[in-house]
Amino acid sequence: MRRSFGTITQISPTNFRLRAVVNGIERSEYFSTEGSAEKARRLWSRQSETDTFILAKQADEKTLREAIEEVLETTGGGCHAKKLKSVQKHGGFLLDLPLGKILPRHIAEWRDIRAKMPAQLKARKNDAALPPREAKPISQSTVNRELSAISSVFAYATEVLHLDTLINPTLNVHFSEDGENKGKRVNPELIGLLYAAAEKYEQDRRSKLPMKMLIKFAVVTTARLSAIAHAKWEHIAPDGKTLEIPAEDSKNGKRYSIVLTQPVRELLAQLPRKSEFLFGGNANSVSRAFVRIKERAGVKRRFHDLRHEGTSHYMSNAHLLGLTDQDVMKITSHKTPAMLAHYAHLRVTEITDKIDRANKSEMQNFVDDLMLSEDEASMKLAAQIIRARKARDAKLATDEQFTGMDKAVSQAMEQLPKDEPSKKGE
């Protein structure tokens, strides 16, 4: 079975080997049908005209395990370091596959296997108030983050190792977000429960962490867990209005500032200075304490949801605070409007209220124009509109009364002089 390029050898009825040598570089692969082997042969033939053939050979030799080790050794893994180590531990069959051989179906198969693995539970000590934990499968968001870590390995192989033949198999394989709490806010009622549980936790555990103040700090500043835990007193600006976050505590490796509003400055004034850190300096301690507090409160939210709530609050009230989207991005340390939109969970009712406020403002301008005109019909219409709005705002009018109000306004508008312009328009 010779062709103009490469050799296809039939090993068995369902096993065909394709072998080719280009500039001393040998490459071989097995296929289940002769048709698939022939298709690969034509691809290899086109690749042999450039460096792609050699790059594909290298992609077929480097396994995912080796690629992850190289990423961790050369770059440290960045924000994906923790999840890359988790993939090293739980990657299973995926780790031994060459990068060039990993297909979306392999990723999907590993995803389903990983989702059924139980989450690791740490033993609780001296906390009889909490119910015993049950081993549950890891969350879908954890699997998604591990898939993102695997995706970063393929990005590294393409950008740094220049393995341009690679196609990232993780792009279309993911879990949808956990449905139970997706898009939900940590409303004031839930925050109140967290405050009460945090206060009780501090009393019962004699905790050194002022968790109640920490939770409030997290909501108002929208700061991330690592930034809060590692924040130092010396990082607060002399005027007390900003808190500098060093690059090593930043998610993207760049320093930025947290805005300290008046409520936050008052909170920090009450915070005891027991060490160089505002809140202990250990992110794991803060995370564990919050888990126990939310379980006591019966609140199914993550610590990171406090950041979502703070961001949503600023977005919802930006018009009242005089803030632009750029101002909110500065407060939340987001780099793009798309990420800001991802965090800002605006309630549908809030959007309705915004439209109502805009319509109310337009109606007020219309009434003002009517009041400025001196003709009797305009004044009468303005008075009717004002009375109708008062009845609506006080919620004293029924649906029938609203219908009657609209009819009365329409009738009054028909009585406006149509052949002569009002004095304002003259």
N, C-alpha and C positions, 0 to 999 in steps of 0.2 A: 504493500500500500504506500508507494512512494509518491511524493508530490514534488513540485518545484522548490518547496521550502519545508524542511522538517520531515520527520518520519512518523507515520501512525502504525503501530504494531498491535495486532489483536492478541491479547493474552488469553482471553476466554470469551464466550458468547456475550458477556455483559461487562467486559473489561478491555478498554482500548488505551494504549499508552501513546502519548504524543511526545516526541523528543526532537529538540533542535539545538544547534550549536551556532553561536554568532560571536566572531572574534575571540574564540577560545572559551566563551562562556556557555556552559551547557545548561539547558533547562528542560525539565520533563514533568509531565502531569498525566494523571489517569482519568478516564471518562467512562461513563456507563454505556454510551452509544457512539457509533462511528460518526454520526451527524454532529454531535457536540464536540467531538475531537476535531473534526474538519472545520467547524466554526472557529475553534480556538486556534487552529493552524493558520487560518487567514488573518486572524487578529495578530498573532505573533509575527507573521510575515510583514504586516504594516509597521509593527513596532520595531522590527529589525532595521528599518531604514533610518531610525533615530536612536537616541539613547534610551528610549522607553523600554526596550527589551531588557536591558541590563537593570534598569530601575525596578521593573516588574519582577525580575529574578531576585533582587534584594528584598522586595516586599514579600516574596514567597518564602524567604529564608528566616526572616525575623518574626518570632512569635510575639503574641500579645504580652506574655510574661516578661520577655526580654525587653520589649518596648517600654513597659511600665517601669521596670528597674532602671532603664536608661533615663527616663523622664525624671524620676525621683532623684537620681544621682546628679544630673546636670542642672535641673531647674528647681528641684525641691518639690515640684508639683503645684506650687502656688496655692490657690484656694481649693484645688482638688486633691491636695496631698492626703488628707484623711480618708477620703473616699477611694483613692487609688490603692491605699493600703488595705482597705476593706475588700476591694476587688481582688487584690493579691491573695487574700485569705479565702474568699468565697467565689472566686471566678470559675472554679471547676474546669470542665472540658474546654471552655473558651480560652483559657490561658495558654493552652498548648497548640492552638490554631495559629498559622501564619497570618500576618495582617492582611496579605493579599487574598487569603482564602476565606476570611470572615464575611459572611453574607447577612443581610437583614434577618433571614430566618434563623440563623444561629443566635443573633442578638435576642430575637423574640423568644426563642427556646430558653435561653439562659435567664431572661427576665422573668418568665413564668416560674422557673425553678427557684430563682432567688426570692420571689414574692411569697413563696410558701415556707421559707426558712423562718424559724422563730427568732424574735428579737432577743438580744442579750439582756438579761436582767441582773442588776446588781443587788446584793443582799442589803436589806435594811437593818439598821441597828438602832435600838433605843427609841423606837417610834411606834408604840403600840396603838396610837390613835389612827394609824393608817391601815386600811384593809390589806390582806396579803395580795401580792401581785400574781397574775396569771400570765403564763407564757403565751404571747400572741405573735402572729406573723409580723414581719417588719412592715412599715407603712409604705404606701405607694410612692410617697414623696422621697423616701430614702432610696428606693430603687431608681427613681428618676435622677436623683443626684449622682448615683453611681454610674448610670448611663451617660450622664454629662461628663463624668470623669473619664470614661472610656472614649468618649468623643474627643476629649482634649488630647488623648494619646494619638489619635489619627491626625488631629490638627498638627501636632508636633512632628509626626512622621512626614507630613506633607510640606510643612513650612521650613523645618530645620533640617531634616534628612533628605528633603527634596525628592521624596518618593511620589512623583506626580501621578503615577498610575492608580494610586489608592483612591477608592471611593468610600467615604465615611458611611458605614452600614447602620449607624445609630440614628441617623437624621429623622427617619420616619417611624422609629420604634420607641414608644414611650407609654407611660401610664397617664391616664387623665388624673387630674388632681383629686384628692380625697373628697368625695361628694358631700359628706356630712357637714363639714364646716367651710366648704369652699365659698369664698366671697362674703363670709359673715364677719361682722364687726365685733370688737370687744366693747359692747355698749356700756353706758354708765352703770347699769345695774350689775353687770358682770365685774366691772372694775371695782365696784363697791364690795362685792363678795371677795375679790382678791385682796383688797385692803384689809377686810376683817380677818381673813384667813392668815394674812401675813403678820398682822398684829398678834394673833393668837400663837402663830408659829414662833415668833420672837420671844414670847413669854414662856411657852412650854419648852422650847429647845434652848433657851438662853443664847440665841444666835448672836454672833458678833456682826452679822450682816444686817443693816437696817433695810430689810426687804420692802417694807411699805413705802419708804422714801424712794427706794430704787425703782419700784414699779411706776411710781408717779413720775420720776425722772425719765424713765424710758418712754412713757406716753408723750410727755410734753416736748422732749427733745427729739423724738423719733430716732434715737441713737441705737446702734447695733449692740448686741450683747458683749462682744469682745471689746468694743470701744468703751462701754460703761465700766466693765470690770477692771480694765487696765488704766482708766483715767487717773491722772495724778493731780494733786493740788497745784503743783508748779506749772501745769499746762494751762491753767486758767489765766486769761489775759489780765493785765493790771487793772483795767476798768471793770473786770468781772463780767463782761458781756459775751465772751466767747471762750470755748474750751478747745484747745488745739489737740488733734488726734494725730500721733506720729504715723509715719508710713508703715511701720511694722505692725500696727494695730488696725490698719485700714484694710478693707476688703480687696481693693484694687492696687494696693501697694503705694498709694499716693496720700500724702498728708492733706488733711482738710480741717475745717473748723465747725464746731457745734454751736449753734446760737443759744445763748442763755438768757431767756426772757426774765421779766421781773418775778413771776412765780417760781422759776427755777432758782434764781438768786436768793430768794427768801428761803427756799428749801435747803440750799447749800449752807446758808447761814445757821440753820438748826442742826446741820450734820456734824457729829463729833469728829475731830481730827485725831484718829487713833493711829494712823500710819500715813505714809506718803500717798496712798491710794484713797480715792473717794469711797470706793465700794470694794475693798478687800484685795483686789489685784488678781483674783483667781476666777476665771470664767466658768470653770467646771463647778466650783462651789456655788456660784450664782445659779447656774442651770439646774443643779440638783435641788437647791432650795426652792426654786420656782416650781419644779415638778411636784414637790410635796405640797406646796401651797395651793396650786391649782387643783390637786386631787382632794385636798381638804375642802376647798370651796366648791367642788363639783363643776368646775369650769373647764370645758374641753377646748382649750386654746393653747397655742405655742407662745413662748416668750417673744418670738419674732412678730406675732400678731399685734403686740403692743405698738410696734413700729408702724404696722399697717394702719392701726387705729389713729395714731398721731398724725400720720400723713393725710389720711382721709379727713380728719378734723380741719387741718389747715386748708385743704382743697375746698372743703364745703363752706368755709367761712372766709375765704380769700377776699371776697368782695367787701366784707365788713371790716377786715383788718387792713384793707388797702394793699394786698399782696398780689403780685403777678405770678405766673407760672415759674418764671425765672427765680423769683424770691423764694418760692416754696422749694424749688430744686436746691437752692443754697442751704435752706434749713435742713432738708432731708439728705443732702450730700449725693443726690442722684446726678448722673452725668447726662442723661438723655430724657426728653419728654416721654418717650415710650416706657421707660422704667418707672417714671413717676406715675403714669397712668396705670401701670400694673399694680402699684401699691395703693392707689387712691380708690377705695371701694365706695363710690358715691351711692347712697341709697336712691332708689327711684323717687321716693317722696321728696328728697332734697332737690332733685332736678325739677320736680313739679313746683316746689316752692320758689325756685329761682325764676321759672317762667311766670308764675303768679306775681312775683315782685316786679318783674319787668312790665307785665301788663298793668299792674296797679300804678306804676310810675307813669306809663303812657296815658292811662285814664286820668291821672291827676293833672297832667299837662293839658289834656283836653278840657277838663273842668276849669282850669285856670284861664284858658282862652275864652271859655264861655263867660266867665265872671268879668273878664276885661271888656267884653262887648256889652254895649248898653241897651241892646234891644230886649224887649220884655220876654220874647220866646226863649232866647238863649239863657237868660237869668232863670227862667222857670225850669228849663231842662237841667241846668246846673244844680238847682235846689233838689230836683227829683233824684238826680244821680247821687248826690251827697247823702240824702236820706236813705236811699237803697243800699249804699255802701255801709252806712252805720248799722243798718239792720243785718246785713250779711256778716260784718265783722263781729257783732255781738251774738251771732248765731241764734237770733230770735225769729228769723224768717223760716218758714217751712218751704218745701219744694214748690208748693203751689204759689206761695208768695213771691218766690224768685221768678216764677213764670209770669206772674202779674207785673212784677217790677220791670222785666224785660219788655213786656207789652206796653207799659206806661212810657218807658224811655223811647220806644220806637214811635209811639203816637206823638210824643212831644217833639221828636226830631222832625216829623213830618210837618209840624206847625211852623218850623223855622222859615223865614222869608227866603224864597228861592229866586225871585226875580231881581232882588237888590242885594248887593254884597254888604256884609256887616261893616260897621264903622272901622273895625280893626283892619279889615282888608282894604279899605279905601286909601 
